[in-house]
């Protein structure tokens, strides 16, 4: 699965001398639509006496960004298309929910009992277009079916937060928005990037020499997804309520990547 | 891609109060076959004044374990089977190298120009059965072609190291052996587990309640792969020479998982 194309090349610094420290922010309250997320996060950081420096990174769970942006959606009145009805009969999910998933997607990748894998408008592939019910804090009244969609443009959400952090602190802080996705071949979810700002998407080691002076042929590291997995580990998934993690010691220079850079186009993917 | 079956269920503690700290060990020398790896690592830890506690974890790059176990292999004299010849003509790799990959594999998953994805005897799926040329420190003399294979049984390698750490320090330390794999859909490699001891493979949140009291339906976290990605970020890939990372603050209780628990059987995988 080595990549055939890489869009971002970084003149790298040297890794390996400082620890990577991921600190969960404990004081972030339940977020409501329209809440000033950046200010709430900075307050939690101050309360926890975490010093924020240039090149630190704040990793946010997708849900907290979606809630701020009021991406709640009541799909109780969605009209069910023939495609949604057919897919629902295969995967066994609520046909209106399937219709909602389709409306967030450009393409169905796989469908099977219990499983609907699609390509989201943003380009990433996941089950149910990243739409979730747990931890959304919205109770279905009669005639309602609430879901929480992912941010409309998570790269832009990250960029906006980065700007607000800069304005408030004077520091250039990377921002990473993550979700938990399942994977082919391996059981269990891992944290992955769905949008970011001020970070390199990929770190290209090709052309660099290895320890023995041999030129590395094909190593491109998806540093931002490695960081997403690391932060996800710290967040947990159920009642821990840790939607934000502060990171210091990221071993690469910050960059200007975006999500599209790390998504493999269909033409060069054997599993799409 | 939610899992249909989970083999390990953990009575979990609560995450989210302590930082996760990943410290690169700087003083690990180039490892030679037969070197006392556990002792070398403990010396590096001491030199760096890292206190080792119960529930800490040591993450090791696959290469350093393979070298210790003398998994160097000269494949210059391998006889090329018709299958290897045919695959080589498709992927454009050295037919003897393809033969070597096949000898380490149970099944070819995909072949395409530049790409040979197989299922390794251990059950994981990756390009080239995890066989690598970079950083192996072996120069091909005339008539030689050296490669470094992954450990015969990486779970057992981890278990042995765990026992040696316990004997030397009196502490129960988790051991994780990782490699960097590419993935469908996303460009770039991320660190993944290929063997471990004293760690939970999966953390099963099903049946737990989310923040709002709703029962989580299908969240099973592959905590060990999230940790692998985190440690891989700290290791880097080229001339940094950081084959070992010390981890404190892993947010889940240590367990007794193994690699097979997190590999999805062919019957329930849509991408094999």
Interface residues (C-beta under 8 A of the other chain):
Chain A: X1 X2 X3 X4 X5 X6 X14 X15 X16 X17 X18 X19 X20 X21 X22 X23 X24 X26 X30 X110 X112 X114 X115 X117 X124 X125 X126 X127 X133 X134 X135 X136 X137 X180 X181 X182 X183 X184 X185 X186 X187 X188 X189 X190 X191 X192 X201 X202 X203 X205 X208 X209 X210 X211 X212 X214 X216 X217 X219 X220 X221 X222 X223 X225 X226 X227 X228 X229 X230 X232 X233 X234 X235 X236 X237 X238 X239 X240 X241 X242 X250 X251 X261 X262 X263 X264 X269 X270 X271 X272
Chain B: X1 X2 X3 X4 X5 X6 X14 X15 X16 X17 X18 X19 X20 X21 X22 X23 X24 X26 X30 X110 X112 X114 X115 X117 X124 X125 X126 X127 X133 X134 X135 X136 X137 X180 X181 X182 X183 X184 X185 X186 X187 X188 X189 X190 X191 X192 X201 X202 X203 X205 X208 X209 X210 X211 X212 X214 X216 X217 X219 X220 X221 X222 X223 X225 X226 X227 X228 X229 X230 X232 X233 X234 X235 X236 X237 X238 X239 X240 X241 X242 X250 X251 X261 X262 X263 X264 X269 X270 X271 X272
